[in-house]
Amino acid sequence: MVETNTVKTEKKKGSPKDYIGKLGPFLALIVLIILVTIVNPSFIAPTNLLNLLRQVSTNALIAFGMTFVIITGGIDLSVGSTLALSSALMAGAIASGLDPILAMVLSLLTGTIFGAVNGLLITKGKMAPFIATLATMTIYRGLTLVYTDGNPITGIGDSFIFKFVGRGYLLGIPFPVVLMIISFILLYILLHKMTFGRKTFAIGGNEKASFIAGIKNDRIKTGIYALSGLMASLAGIIITSRLDSAQPTAGTSYEMDAIASVVLGGTSLSGGRGRLVGTLIGALIIGTLNNGMNLLGISSFYQQVVKGIVIIIAVLLDRKNKK
Amino acid sequence: MEVKMTGIRKSFGSNSVLRGVDFDIQAGEVHALMGENGAGKSTLMNILTGLHKADAGEISINGENKRFDNPKEAEEHGVSFIHQEMNTWPEMTVLENLFIGKELKTSLGWVKTKEMRTLAEATFDDLGVKIDLDQDVKQLSVGQQQMIEIAKSLMTNAQVIIMDEPTAALTEREIDVLFKIIHTLKSKKVAIIYISHRMEEIFKISDRITVMRDGVSIDTALTKETTNDEVVRKMVGRDLEDYYPKKHSKIGEVVFETKGLTQANRFKDISFTVKSGEIVGFSGLMGAGRTEIMRSIFGIDELDQGDIYLEGEKITIKSPSTAISKGIGFLTENRKEEGLILDYSIRDNISLPSIDGFSKKGLIDTKAEIDFAQLLMERLHVKAENQFDSVSSLSGGNQQKVVLAKWIGIGSKVLILDEPTRGVDVGAKREIYQLMNELADRGVAIIMVSSDLPEILGVSDRVIVIHEGHVAGELSKTEATEEKIMKLATGGY
């Protein structure tokens, strides 16, 4: 290692255009909030906002994990099924008498393993992430249906701690929101301040060059898919706790909202570029759209159309900014 | 057809690549275009075929002013470019490749296979080429693929064909075939612009030679009226002794040694040593296996057999990360694909292989990282505004310095440099040689793979020549000459 001495360096100043590019998703969120509030002022009421944040939390947790995956240039379609399977296993364990805390740990553990399996298929099996996770998406969902026999698992709601995870409040803030904030801080540090994150970006930027620079691409990637599975199972615990049951169809198509949040937040689907803050904002945009349109009484059929259009506009704007 | 280019200028950003080039070509001649990498040959040709727009200057074709908007238009007017990396569709047949994008069709869109076949056969006959039209292109040799490219351009009625390093990947026999075809083309009044570094070939095949240096056309001469030495002098612009900086490092003990490295079908029984402070040049024809040897030493590809010793100790390298931890660095031949993350900053690139060294429990010490990058940037004279600039904004030479900085940063004891000056301008080249000397002074053992013979001769303390995957010979600095190396490289004795 070369000796280092102190050299003053100036951080590069971005052009105004850069700032608009970076702030784009945030500005969009503000505009959206203002628009919804003008049409229906009850949107801005604290109870509704807390409600909104709680609705956002599960998608945000999944999207955080997805951000890492997408920065490497990959995709994880299996998150919804991972959520369902790890939740079902947890509910089954509680129903058969396992301590709820242990059961939650079990859920997180299994989620991580399911994710790691994706990672191994992609790295050791050299499969395209889309194909590998498409396959495990149906496998995990199928296993969930086999395990639950297609019925919800109920009778799991006695434990205070278990109920608290999905339904409790800490200092007036819904506990899922607290979990979202803690996860955000930890993952922000992991992605933007730690070598793991640097390597994540490097792999997405140029996988071959990273390998030659001595990065253990396979290990990092497997870790990232495991993280994605972990985050999905955490979201699963919250949902199971809220519903007081594990649904065999839980998490269906959650991957879509998660991917949409990541993309809205400015992370490039081709990899190498992205920010966790962006994903948080992306998740808030999706949540605000959902919540706002519900308040405005827009039919859920139209809601889907609007969501899709918003994604297209966001990506088009993003592309224009980058030119 | 006659093409005349006068006063051509072109800049990319602040980097002026062409600074007034004159070049002309007449029907039926082979005109060699020579110059160092970065002299501007490819840019000039890309301007001729309309890929780039000239900032200034004129192009006339048969006496008429004409600028092509894109390569397709150039092709329609009879100017075609056969690139070094060929555009083939390996999974498709020869016939399909010949007509790709220009299939003969009926008005309803049916492909007229019979007519296509007849035309293709006629063209192949003309050229004296025997290739099965129904074979998949991936089964062909590089030489045969090149014949297809030539046939393709003939079928579009090419009158000027640009060949960029056409023999770089060919065997001796294939070169003979190519030269025969070039003679056939000449007799059909087709003009050929022949870009090559191989002196011997140029003198065998060309009628005129134009030499470019630093974006300027130095001189055009009739081949029979000039000599090898004269051309080299024009290319380099000074005598070779000055071009390669003197090396004074003390050569010490053996640091790195390989014994019997073997990889099936690639190379066999490769044994060599490198001493501290020594620069060992690896010469050989393209495809001889030099790059493959280095890649397997560094753990990118697997070795079937053989041992590697570092400072007398046997080591096993399973992946680049082990190689790096042992103090081996590897500058790959293709920096854009494997050496750099182009969109990322200079700092991110420089610190990448040593990032674990800047972290405590995985947390990056940003300040130490910035200082580290700054130090290396200054030491290597990387020309950039600051270390947060993306490497894609740098010139080839500066990009290469960033790659070198990466490997100097890990404190390499052994540095493998695969074509370290490829695509680097003349000035930066000299800086890179100087840097190599500096590293050697500090006792680093350097392995340099290069296809540039003058470079091999000018920089190496010792030359190892690889021919078809085995060591054909080893020459000391005093023994080594261009002729001896070429003889070994081509399998002669």
Interface residues (C-beta under 8 A of the other chain):
Chain A: M1 V2 E3 T4 N5 T6 V7 T9 E10 K11 K12 I189 K193 M194 T195 F196 R198 K199 F201 A202 G205 N206 K208 A209 S210 F211 I212 A213 G214 I215 K216 G272 R273
Chain B: F298 I300 S319 P320 S321 A323 I324 S325 F330 T332 E337 E338 G339 L340 I341 L342 D343 Y344 D348 L352 P353 S354 I355 D356 G357 F358 S359 G362 L363 I364 A368 I370 D371 F372 Q374 L375 L376 E378 E385 N386 Q387 F388 D389 K406 I408 G409 I410 G411
